[in-house]
């Protein structure tokens, strides 16, 4: 038997000649197989996740708010101490800079936490896809 081309439109014959169309039994089996494959895919695929386009926007607003809050707290403390000790504008400038540095540190921590969350999500995805590959290799 010499296969000429495999697939739904040709099948191997003993003489090497091609048969133009598969017979009805083959078509029926192919359709049933396709339906079974689609059912199995639907059963094992996770439900599509709803995309939340606002998540990153919320994180960005949180970062801006933390930065501005640190700056305003430093500004307020510096202004109050300047008024108390009569050292205007030196403590105002010092604490404004300290508030800015504190706000930047908080923003950096928030960004690091966001990166850790994304790393964990990607590790989980990779582990799940590796498990799926192993399962399909066995099955």
C-alpha positions as CSV (number, residue, x, y, z in Angstrom):
1,X,0.0,0.0,0.0
2,X,1.5,3.3,-1.0
3,X,0.0,6.4,0.5
4,X,-0.2,9.3,-1.9
5,X,-1.7,11.9,0.4
6,X,-3.5,11.6,3.6
7,X,-6.4,13.8,4.6
8,X,-10.1,14.0,4.1
9,X,-10.0,14.4,0.4
10,X,-7.5,11.6,-0.4
11,X,-6.8,8.3,1.1
12,X,-4.1,5.7,0.4
13,X,-4.8,3.0,-2.0
14,X,-3.1,-0.2,-2.9
15,X,-2.4,0.9,-6.4
16,X,-1.2,4.5,-5.5
17,X,-4.1,6.1,-7.3
18,X,-6.0,8.9,-5.6
19,X,-9.6,8.8,-4.8
20,X,-11.1,12.3,-5.3
21,X,-13.8,12.4,-2.5
22,X,-14.1,10.4,0.7
23,X,-17.2,8.2,1.0
24,X,-20.1,9.1,3.2
25,X,-19.0,6.9,6.1
26,X,-15.7,8.7,6.3
27,X,-17.4,12.1,6.2
28,X,-19.8,11.0,8.9
29,X,-16.9,9.8,11.1
30,X,-14.9,13.0,10.5
31,X,-17.9,15.2,11.5
32,X,-18.5,13.1,14.6
33,X,-14.8,13.3,15.5
34,X,-14.8,17.1,15.0
35,X,-17.9,17.4,17.2
36,X,-16.3,15.3,20.0
37,X,-13.1,17.4,19.8
38,X,-15.2,20.6,20.1
39,X,-17.1,19.2,23.1
40,X,-13.9,18.2,24.8
41,X,-12.3,21.7,24.2
42,X,-15.4,23.4,25.6
43,X,-15.3,21.2,28.7
44,X,-11.6,21.7,29.4
45,X,-11.1,25.3,28.4
46,X,-11.6,27.8,31.2
47,X,-14.3,30.4,30.9
48,X,-13.1,33.5,29.1
49,X,-12.1,36.1,31.7
50,X,-13.9,39.4,31.5
51,X,-11.3,42.0,30.8
52,X,-11.2,44.8,33.4
53,X,-9.7,47.8,31.5
54,X,-10.0,49.9,34.7
55,X,-7.6,47.9,36.8
56,X,-4.4,49.6,35.6
57,X,-6.1,53.0,35.7
58,X,-7.1,52.4,39.3
59,X,-3.5,51.5,40.1
60,X,-2.2,54.7,38.3
61,X,-4.6,56.9,40.3
62,X,-3.6,55.2,43.5
63,X,0.1,56.0,42.7
64,X,-0.6,59.6,41.9
65,X,-2.7,60.0,45.0
66,X,0.1,58.5,47.2
67,X,2.6,60.8,45.6
68,X,0.5,64.0,46.1
69,X,-0.4,62.9,49.6
70,X,3.2,62.5,50.6
71,X,4.0,65.9,49.1
72,X,1.1,67.6,50.9
73,X,1.9,66.1,54.2
74,X,5.5,67.2,54.0
75,X,4.4,70.6,52.9
76,X,2.0,70.9,55.9
77,X,4.5,69.7,58.4
78,X,7.2,72.0,57.1
79,X,4.9,75.0,57.1
80,X,3.7,74.2,60.6
81,X,7.2,73.9,62.0
82,X,8.4,77.0,60.2
83,X,5.6,79.0,61.8
84,X,6.4,77.4,65.2
85,X,10.1,78.0,65.1
86,X,10.2,81.1,62.9
87,X,12.7,79.5,60.4
88,X,10.8,80.3,57.2
89,X,11.2,78.8,54.5
90,X,13.9,76.3,55.4
91,X,11.8,73.6,57.2
92,X,9.1,74.1,54.6
93,X,11.6,73.2,51.8
94,X,13.1,70.4,53.8
95,X,9.9,68.6,54.7
96,X,8.4,69.2,51.2
97,X,11.4,67.4,49.8
98,X,11.1,64.6,52.5
99,X,7.4,64.3,51.6
100,X,8.2,64.0,48.0
101,X,10.8,61.3,48.7
102,X,8.3,59.4,50.9
103,X,5.7,59.6,48.1
104,X,8.1,58.3,45.6
105,X,9.1,55.4,47.9
106,X,5.5,54.5,48.3
107,X,4.9,54.6,44.5
108,X,7.9,52.4,44.0
109,X,6.6,49.9,46.6
110,X,3.2,49.9,44.9
111,X,4.9,49.2,41.5
112,X,6.9,46.4,43.0
113,X,3.8,44.8,44.4
114,X,2.1,45.1,41.0
115,X,5.0,43.5,39.3
116,X,5.0,40.6,41.9
117,X,1.3,40.0,41.2
118,X,1.9,39.9,37.5
119,X,4.9,37.5,37.9
120,X,2.7,35.2,40.0
121,X,-0.1,35.3,37.4
122,X,2.4,34.4,34.6
123,X,3.9,31.6,36.7
124,X,0.5,30.1,37.4
125,X,-0.4,30.4,33.7
126,X,2.8,28.7,32.7
127,X,2.3,25.9,35.2
128,X,-1.3,25.4,34.0
129,X,-0.3,25.2,30.4
130,X,2.6,22.8,31.2
131,X,0.1,20.6,33.1
132,X,-2.3,20.7,30.2
133,X,0.5,19.7,27.7
134,X,1.5,16.8,29.9
135,X,-2.2,15.7,30.2
136,X,-2.7,15.9,26.4
137,X,0.6,14.0,25.8
138,X,-0.7,11.2,28.1
139,X,-4.2,11.2,26.7
